[in-house]
Structure formats: structure tokens, C-alpha cells
Amino acid sequence: MNVTVNSEPRTVEESTTVAALLEQLGLTDYHGIAVELDGKFVERGAYASTLLAPHSHIEIVRFVGGG
């Protein structure tokens, strides 16, 4: 199915979760990551149970420290 990740089109399997998408993207350490799905913040504890739907819009933000 087709979804959009950070404004880029992407094809994923049906029944893909947020956690599975992050794993596909190589983001297995959730520390410093925020995910928004269709305009709503997804709690870290819900990544494994939150399913993507066709045409979902996902924004993934990585926090970077510095001074």
C-alpha cells in the first residue's frame, strides 16, 4: 500500500505498524524520535500496535542535541 513518509512516497506491506516502518528505516532506537500519523502524535508505547492505512501521512522527527 502507498503511504507518505516525511513528504516522500513509500510502499509498505498491508498491516504495517509504526514500529515496523521505523525498523525498515533503520530507526530501531526510539530515543529521540517523535512520530506523527495523519496529524496526530503517536505515543512511543503505541508504535507496535498502531497500524498504517493506505495513504497515511507519517512525519518522523529525530531530535538532535547540541549547543
C-alpha positions as CSV (number, residue, x, y, z in Angstrom):
1,M,0.0,0.0,0.0
2,N,1.1,3.6,-0.6
3,V,1.9,5.9,2.3
4,T,3.9,9.2,2.6
5,V,6.9,9.4,5.0
6,N,8.3,12.8,5.5
7,S,6.8,14.0,2.3
8,E,8.3,11.1,0.3
9,P,6.0,8.4,-1.2
10,R,6.7,4.9,0.0
11,T,5.2,1.5,-0.5
12,V,4.7,-0.8,2.6
13,E,3.0,-4.1,3.2
14,E,-0.6,-4.0,4.4
15,S,-0.8,-4.3,8.2
16,T,2.5,-2.5,8.7
17,T,2.8,-0.9,12.1
18,V,4.6,2.3,13.0
19,A,7.3,0.1,14.7
20,A,7.7,-2.0,11.5
21,L,8.1,1.2,9.4
22,L,10.7,2.6,11.8
23,E,12.6,-0.7,11.6
24,Q,12.5,-0.7,7.8
25,L,14.0,2.8,8.0
26,G,16.8,1.6,10.4
27,L,15.4,3.5,13.3
28,T,15.3,0.8,16.0
29,D,16.3,3.0,18.9
30,Y,13.2,5.1,19.6
31,H,15.1,7.5,21.9
32,G,14.9,11.0,20.4
33,I,12.3,10.1,17.8
34,A,8.8,11.5,17.5
35,V,6.2,10.2,15.1
36,E,3.1,11.9,13.8
37,L,0.5,9.9,11.9
38,D,-2.1,11.8,9.9
39,G,-1.6,14.9,12.1
40,K,-1.7,13.1,15.4
41,F,1.2,12.4,17.7
42,V,1.8,8.6,18.3
43,E,2.9,7.6,21.8
44,R,6.1,5.6,21.8
45,G,4.3,2.7,23.6
46,A,1.8,2.5,20.8
47,Y,4.3,2.1,17.9
48,A,3.9,-1.7,17.8
49,S,0.1,-1.6,17.8
50,T,-0.5,1.4,15.5
51,L,-1.3,0.2,12.0
52,L,-0.7,2.3,9.0
53,A,-3.6,2.7,6.5
54,P,-3.5,3.3,2.8
55,H,-2.5,6.9,2.0
56,S,-1.3,7.6,5.6
57,H,0.9,10.6,6.1
58,I,3.8,9.9,8.6
59,E,6.2,12.5,9.8
60,I,9.2,11.3,11.7
61,V,11.4,13.7,13.6
62,R,14.7,13.0,15.2
63,F,15.8,15.2,18.0
64,V,19.4,16.3,17.8
65,G,21.2,17.8,20.8
66,G,23.8,20.5,20.6
67,G,24.7,23.9,21.7
